[in-house]
Amino acid sequence: MFSFAISFIAIFLLIISAVSDRKKTMIALKIAGKTALNLMPFLLIIIIVIGFLLTFVPGHLIARVIGKNSGFAGVLVSALIGSILLIPHFVTAPLAASLLRQGAGIMAIAAFITTLVMVGTVTLPMEMKTMGRKFAIWRNLLSFGFALFIALIMGLVLK
Amino acid sequence: MNKTLRQWFIFIVLVILVCAIYPFQPEKTVSILKISKNYLQEMLGILPAVLILLGLLDVWIPKKIVERTLGENSGILGTGIAFLIGTAAAGPLYVAFPIAASLLKKGARVFNIAIFLCSWAAIKIPMIMFETEFLGWQFTVLRLLLTIPSAILIGLIMEKIIGFKEA
């Protein structure tokens, strides 16, 4: 199992790290703990939302809007939703997996994930303030365009 | 802290909602809890390892040295490093904006900074692990193979539009 392999690697690296530098390792563990605490409520929310989603939204509805046969319109819809939502990295994959299980198409899911992480409508004002208006707008526009391109190819390759 | 508290509050409201459904449609409540339990188990199986790796990366990758190697003459090495820190660093994208802005001010190329932001956003190590677990390695590998050249193209296009350096 993948999670088993990763756990093994993590423990192995942790031991190496602890042997070479105790102090740094403690800081690393503190960072891990802090991240876990910050992440916990959102993870729990998403888990319950997935429960609701899979229980109440009928699979055929998801399949019709963003399913295999929804074509480019379905990809566009998922890309737009992905651009608007702001979700931590950790929960994008489980959420996407639950949508797939309900009949969403690979193309739409690839568009959803890619725009989710690369395009940030909610964070755009902040990006414009720190990075400059031109930089922020172009980065988001180009990311959206390339997300559609990535989704198209993934949909064609993976089916 | 405030944000976390709000999230806990939303979670509790959701739990109450799940319980409130029970008298009317008990099978729905059971279904929600069963699905949630499965996802929770799957997440807890991988989360501790991912968090430990995240902490180790954050501690062992020297950021100060990296800041100096992203400038105009950094070439492929600078671009590679931009990729690597973006991938290894912790936190959501909006954490990266101030860092990216300060790198630009210190003389980093627009090309490198665009790549830094793209890799920070789309190819984070913890995300790759979660993605492999939930969506399979074919999906993950293909997405990475497509995202890396896309990031490079985005960087090139942005440097064409904005210029070598951003004021």
Interface residues (C-beta under 8 A of the other chain):
Chain A: F2 S3 I6 S7 I9 A10 I11 L13 L14 S17 K24 T25 I27 A28 L29 K30 I31 A32 G33 T35 A36 L37 N38 P41 F42 L43 L44 I45 I47 I48 V49 I50 G51 F52 L54 T55 F56 P88 H89 F90 T92 A93 P94 A96 A97 S98 L100 I106 I109 A110 I113 T114 V117 M118 G120 T123 M126 E127 T130 M131 G132 K134 F135 W138 R139 L142 S143 F146 F149 I150 I153 M154 V157 L158
Chain B: T4 Q7 W8 I10 F11 L14 V15 V18 K28 S31 I32 L33 K34 I35 S36 Y39 L40 E42 M43 G45 I46 L47 P48 A49 V50 L51 I52 L53 L54 G55 L56 D58 V59 W60 A90 P92 L93 Y94 F97 P98 A100 A101 L104 V110 A114 L117 C118 A121 A122 K124 P126 M127 M129 F130 E131 T132 E133 F134 L135 W137 Q138 F139 L142 R143 L146 T147 S150 L153 I154 I157 M158 I161 I162 E166 A167
